[in-house]
Amino acid sequence: MRSIAIVGAGQSGALLALALLKRDFQVTLATDRTPEEVRVGPVMSSQCMFDSALQIERDLGLDRWEEQCPRIDTMAVNVAKTHGSNEITVSTPLVGFAQSVDQRVKCADWVDEFAALGGNLIIKTAGPADIDALAQSHDLVIISSGKGDLGRLFSPDPLKSPYNRPQRALALAYVNGLAPHPDGADLSLNIVPGVGEYFVLPALTTTGPCHVMVFEGIPGGPMDCWDDVHTPHEHLNRAREVLAEHFPAEFARTADITPTDDAGVLLGRLTPTVRRPVAELASGRVVLGMADAVVLNDPLTGQGSNNAAQAAAVYLEAIVDRGDRPFDAQWMQRTFDKFWRGWAQWAVSWTNDMLRGPSDTVLGLFAAAQDSPTLASAIATGFDDPRTVHNWWFDDAEAQRVIENARAAEQAQFDPRDLRRALGQYATGVTVITARAPDGRKIGVTANSFTSVSMDPPLVSWCPASKAPSLPDLTAATHFAVNVLAANQHDLSRQFSTPAEDKFAGVATTEGIAGVPLIDDAIAHFQCRTVQRVEAGDHIIFLGEIEEYDADPGEPLVFHSGSYRLVTKHPDF
């Protein structure tokens, strides 16, 4: 039985510890407080778990609070009037509901369950010497807490960390008595350019349902005003002063607010930082960082707890798939890279962009979304899955294309989202189509439109969009390859479906016919010569004749009903 030690019992550490324990690993969980001390201690965060992250907890059987916790079904964004624009208000339902469970509730219960199931629970503030001892007695040590000396184990990665100081002065309070939002929104994000942001959401805390009020003030600005606040009463008074001056509509909701408990307020500043994920101890042993220990995100976009759940899911899969092979430094780096490529880089770049204040491109998107439910929904979906906002959040031309597409969709014969949902009932495999551009660049796009057409001659087809940026290069190439992804390559599906300067970064390939790159470890490759292209609506059908192919045993990645799936044998056969 393989032994895993996890240091830190927050959203990622406690989740991963329980998931591993239920898969018959021998697990040690080290944390600095007992569950009861956590429950009566200070609030730790303003977590908002969106649907994708909640689904991870559901899939692991660790979602305990869905019935008690208020649902977040709708979202509103308000941008205050500036010299260059009018006030903007966008309201939209969420595609899947979100929820916020105070970590004093969630993590304390998870740790109790971990101990009850026979996990080895250590209550101690772990230092470097303790980490070394754990590394000596366990096959793998994962650090999921960046507190104190533990945070200094992992050196910052300057290429991934554009900031060297805090970008916001943070203040939050858990309160009762908040009046409903004037538009009926459950979650509201309010932005005053040049001043800061305020968001509020319903939650479940130790005393029951409540609301969380979160202030993000630009350092040195008028919302950076919390240093002389020392009690919950003073905190709420200052909060109402800030709201009255900068967020009057939200101030009107606060006439009857009271703190949920004496420990339900939090002040702080953090520097958004990405750290190198592998640390070498004095003994020469290596440990792996996870979640906030190596990817610390500002709370502005609510991605912290979502990142933590996504990291735990990726690490869990990598540990289970490792079998009896050693958890060496190379495996650790690859595991983090999979999390970074498949999720974290998108959350980090989007949040860091939001910290700069809304650009003209973003203001244009918000303004257009006021009259476009399709666009408003797309913006809200970014909070659930930050990968979906690339690259139109950052590029004006792409933003205009998305705005035009949203307007066209609203005038279409069918609701595109509903039609896509219906078509999604047909399960498909997932492929990456690769080619070599005339100038030698490697081209890669994710596609699930691949299908076999003919056996004699051996023909296959796939269908890129007629407006796809890579279409000119794909058209100019004489050959393409279909790389059928394995079940554990879902991060590559996302990587090749999202705009990037180098989609092949970190991807191992070999060279095929006409220089076409073939993705290593794909379960099948079909190397094809393009024989015909046919315009079909808003897509182009590429017909290719197979010139070479190979296939390995393995489980394929499957896409169905908007989610990645795994293949299982039907119980009737």
N, C-alpha and C positions, 0 to 999 in steps of 0.2 A: 504494500500500500504506500503510495507516494505521499510525502508530507509537505504541506504548504503552510507558511507563516505569513499572516497579513497584519501589518501595523497600521492602526487607524480604523475606527468603526463608524465612519460616516456613511453617506449614501453609496459610495463605491465599495468600501472595505467590508461593511457588514453584508451588503448584497452578495458580493463575490464569496465571502466566507460561507454563508449559508448555502449558496448554490453548489459550491465544491463539496461541502459536507454531505449534501443530499446525493452526491455522485460518488460517495464512498471514499473520498480523499480524507487523509488525516490532517485536520486543519487546526492551527493555532491562531487565535485572534487576540492581538495585544492592543489595549486602549487605556487611556489615562483615567477613566472614570467608570464607576459602576452604572448599570442602567438606571437605577434610582437616582443617582447623582446627576445623570443627564436630564431626567425628567424634571427635577426641581432646579436645575442650573439655568444659566443664561441662554437665551435664544441664540442659535448659531447661524441662521441664514434666512433668506426670503424665497426659498425654492419654489419654482413653478414647474411642475412636471407636465410636459405636453404629451400628446397621444403616443408618439413613437417610443418615448421613454417609458411611459406607463405600460405599453404593450410588453416591454422587456420584463417588467415585474410580473405581469399577468402570465407570460409564458413560463416564467420560473416558479409560478405558484406562490409568489411572495407579495401579492397585492392584498392587503388586509383592510383597507380603509375606504374602498370605493363607495360603500353605502353611507358611511358616516360623514365623509368629506364633501363640502359643497362642490358642485360641478362648475367649471368655467366653460360655458358654451358660446359666449360672445365676447368680442374684443372691440375696443374703440381706441383710436389714435387721434390725439388733438395736438396740432402744431400752432403755437401762438402767432399772431400777426407780426410780421417784420416789415422793415422799410421796403422790401422788395416783393412782398406777397401778402395776401389776405389770410385770415385765420382758416385753418384746414381741419375738418373733422371727418374721420372715416370710421364707419361702424360695419362689422361683419360677423356672421357666425363662424365658429371654428369647424373645420371638417370633422375632427374628432375632439372630444372634450378634454380639457386639462384639469389638473387638481394640484393643490398645494397642501402637503401634510408636514407640519412642523417636525423637524428632525428629532426634537426631544420626544416626540411620540413614536415616529417610525423607527428610528435607529435604536432607541432603547428597547422597543419590542423585538426587533430583529436580533439584538444581542441576547436578550432573554431566551428567545427561541433557539439560538445557536447553542447556548449553554445547556438547555433542556434536551437537545438532541445529541449531546455528548461531545460537543466541540470543546477544545482546550482554551478556556478564556483566561487571559492574564490581565490583571488590572495593575498597570504600572506605566509611568511616564518613561518611555523607552528612549535611551540615548544610543550613540554609536556603538558603545561596548555591548549593549543589549542586542543591537541589530547583528553584530558580529557573532554573538552566541547563538542567535536564532539561525543565522546562515550556516553555522557549523552543524546544527542538529536537524536542519530541514533541507529538503531537496530544492526549495525555492522560497525566497523571501520577497514579498511585495510591500512597498511603502505607499500607503494611500493618504498619509497625513503629511502636510508640509510645515507643521509647527516646529518652532525652535531649531535645534541642531539638525533635525531630520531634513528640513528644507534645504539646508546647506550641503547635504550629501550630493545633490544633483546640480550641476553647474548650468547656468542660464545658456540658452542657445540664442546668440545675438541675431542670427539670420531669421529667426521666427519671433523675435521679441522687439517690436519697434519702440516700445516705451521703457524708460528707465526711472520713472517716478509715477505715483498715483495720478490717475486722470479724473477722478471724482472723489469728493468728500461724501461718504456714505452715511446714511442714517435710516433706521427702520424701526417701526413699532407695530406690535400686535395689539389690535384694539377691538372693542365691542361698541355697538351703537352707531356704526357708520350708516348713513342714509343711502338709499339706492342711487345708482348713477342716473343722471337725467335722461340718457338715451337707453337705459336698461342694460348697459354692458356690464358683464361680470368682471372683466379685466380691462383696465384703462391705462394707457400710456400717454403721458402729457409731456410735451417738449416745448421749452422756451429757448430758442437758439441763443447761444452766448451766455446762458444762465445755468441751464441744467435740465433735468428730467424728474418727473414724479410718476410712479406707477402704483396702483393699488389693486388688490385681488383678494377674493375670499380664500379662507384656509381653514384647516382643522388644527387646533392647538391642544395643549394639555387640559384646558378648561372647556373645550368644545369648539363649535364653529365660530369664526371671527373674521376679521380682515387684516391684511398686512399692508402698511403704508411704507413706501420706500422712496427716499429722496436721494438724488444723485446730483450733487452740486459741483460745478466746475471750480477747481481749486483757485482760491483768491477772489471768487465771485460772490454775489449776494447770497447764494445758498450754501456757502462754506461758512456756516455760522453756528457750529455745534460745540465748540471747544469749552464753552462755559456752562454746558448743560450737564447736570449730575444726577437727577432723579427722573423717574418716569413722568411725574407731574410736570416738571420743567420741560421734558422732552415733548410732551403733547402740546404744551403752550407754545413752544418754539415752532413746532410743526404747523400749528394753526396760523401763526404769524407769517410763515413762509407761504402757506397756501393762500392766505388773504391777499398777499402782495402779488404773487406770480400765477396762481392757479385758482381764480375766484370761483369758477364752477365747482371745483373739487372742495373748496373751502366751505361751500354751502352744505356739504354733506356731513360736516364734522361737528355740528352743534352739540351732539350728545355723546361724543366718543369718550371712552374710558379705557385704561390699559387692561389687558387680559390678566396680567400678573406682574409682579414687581420685577421679574427678570425678562419681560417681553420687549425690551428695547435694546438696540445695538447701534454703536457708532464705530466708524473705522475708515481706513483707507488701504487700498491694496494696489500694487503695481502689476498690471497684466503681464505675465511672464510665461514663456514656454521654456522648459528645462530639458537637458539631455536625459533620456530615460534610464540609463544604466549607470550605476555608481559602483566604483571599486572601493572596498573597505580597506582598512589598514592591513588586514590579513591577506589581501589579494582576492578574497571572495567578492562576488558581484551580487547586487540586488537590483530589483526592477521597480521603477516608480509608476504610479497610476493616478489618474484623475487630477485633483488639485495639486498634488505633490509635484507634478510635472507640467500640467496645463492649467494655469490659474487665469480664469477669465473674469473680467469685470461683470457685475450682476446686471448691467444695463439691459441686455437682451434676454435675461432669464435662462442662460444656457448652462450654468454651473452644475445643477443636479442632473440635467439631461446629459451633459458630457460624462458625468460620473456613471450613470447607468449604462450609457453606450460603451464606455471603457470597460466596465465590468463584464459586459456581454462579450466583447471581443477577447478579453483576457481569458474568460472562461472557456471559450471555444478553443483558443490556442493551447491552453493547459490540457484540456481533455484530449485534443488531437495529438499531443506530444507523445503519448504512450509512455514507454520506458526510457526514452532518450533524454539526455541531460538538458537541464534548463540553463544553457550557457549564454554568454553575453550576446552572441549572434542571434540566438532565438529571442532573447529579450528585445533586442533592437528591432527585429522583424515584427514582433508582436506589437510594439508601440507604433511602428511605421504603419501597420495595418489600421490601427485606430486613428492615427493622424491622417492618413490618406483617405480613409473611408468616412470620417466624420469630423474630427477635431479641427482640421485646417480650415474648414468652411465656417464653423462656429467662431473661431478665433478671428479670421479676416473680416467677417461680417460685424462682429462686436467691436473690433478695433476701428472699423470704419465709422460705426455709429458714435463712437467716443469723440470723433472729430467734429461732430455736429452734422446736421442734415445738409448734404450738398445740394446744388441746384437740381441735379439729376433726381435725387431722392425727393426733394420738395415737389418736383414735377410729377413723380409717381404718386405721392400722397394726394396731390391736387386732382389728378386724373381719377384716382380711386374713389373720390367722393361720389362720382356719377357712374362708376363701373363696379358692380358687385363681383365680376370675375377677377378684376385686378385687385380689389380689396381682399378677396379670398386668397389670392396668390401671395399678397404681402403677409397676411396672417399665417399662411402655411410656412413661411420662412422661420417663424418662431418654433414651429414643430420640427422642421427639417431645414436648417440653414443652407444646405447644399442647393436647395431649389431657387435661391435668389441669385445664383451666379449664372451669367455675368451681368445680368440686366440691372442689378442694384448699383453697379460701379461704372457702367459704360452708357453714355447718353444715347448713342445710336441703338444699342441693345434695349435700353429702356423704352425708346420710342417704338421699337418693333413690338415689344410686349404690350404696350398701351394699345397700339393699333390692332394687334391680334385679339386682345380682350374685347375691344369694341366690336370687331368682326364676329367674334364668338357669340356675343349677345344678340346679334342679328341673324344668326344661323338658324337653319331649319330645326336642329335639335340642340338641346343644351349639351355643349361639348363635354362637360364634366360627367353628366349622367350617361352620355353615350360611351365615354371612355370607361366608366365604371362597368357598364354592361359588357363591353368588349373584353374587359379584364376578367370576366368569368371564364374566358377561354385560357387555360393555363399554357404557358410556353416555356421553352428553355431560354437561357440568356447567353448571348454571344457578344464578342467584341470583334468587329470587322477591322482589319488592319490593311494598310497599303503603304506604298512608298511613293512620295510626291516626286515630280520631275527634278526638283532641286535636291533630292536626297532626304528630305525630312520624312520622319515616320508619322503616319496618320493612323488614328485609332478612334472608333466610335462604338458605343454600346448599341446593340440592336436585338430586339426579340422578334423581328419580322422575317428572320431566316426560315426558309423552308426548302425541302426537296421538291424538284419539279419533274425530273425525268431520270430514268435509269440508263437509257440508251438513246442519245448520248447522256452521260452523267451531268445533269444540270441542276443548279440550285439558284435561289433568288433571295434578295433582301431589298429593303425599300427605305433609303434615306429621304428626309424631307427636302423638298425642292429649294428651301431657303437655308439649308444646313451650311454653316460656314466652310465645312470641309468638302462640299460637293465639287467645287472646281478641281481640287486635287484628286478626289476619287474618280472623277470623270477622265482626268488626264492619265491616270495610272492604267497600265495594261492588265495588271493582276490585282487581286485582293485575296485575303485569307479570312476564313471564318474560324474564330477561336471559341469553341464551346466551353463555357466556364464551369469549373467544378463548384460543388456546394459551398466550399470555404473561400471562394473568390468573389464574394459579393462586394467587397471593397473595390475590386477592379471594375465591377459593373458601374459603380458610382463614379469612380475616378475617370473612366472614359466617357461618361455621359455629361460631365461638367466641364465648361470651358477652362482651359489652363494653357500657359505658355508651353509646358512640356507634359503632356498626359502620360508619357512613359517614364516619368521620374520614379525611380525605385522599382521598376518593373523589369524582371529578367526576361530576355527574349533571345531567340536564335533567328538566323536569317534563312528565309525560304526562297522560292522562285522569284526572280526579278527583284531580289532584295527585300521582299515583303517580310516584316517582322512577325514571328510566331511566338505567342505568349507561353512561357514555360508553365508546366503543370496544368494547362488546360486539358480537359479529358478527350478532346478531339480537335484536329486541325484539318480544314479543307482548303487547299491552295487552288485558286481558280483563275482562269483567264476570262476577262469580261468579253462576252460575245454579243450582248445587246442591252440597250437601255430604252425603257419605255416610259413616257410621261403618263402619270395616273393621278389626276387630281392635284393635291398639294404634295405628292411624293413622286419619286422616280424609282421604277422597278429596275434593278440591276440583275441581269441573268449572267451566270458564270458557269463555265464548263470546268469540272474538277480535273486537275492534272495530277495532283498528288494528294494523299490524305493519310492520316494515322489516327488511331483511337486507343485509349487506355481504359482499363476498368476504373470505375469510380462513380460517385454520385454526382449528378448534374445539379446546377443551380436552376431553380424553377421560379417563375414569376406568375402570381395569380392574385387577382382582386387587390391590386395595388401594393402587394408585399412580396418579399422573397420567401420561398418555401423550400422544404426538403422533400425528397421523394421517399415514400414508404410503400412497402408491399401491401396490396389489398388483402384484408384478413380473410376474404373468401377463397383465396388461391394459395 
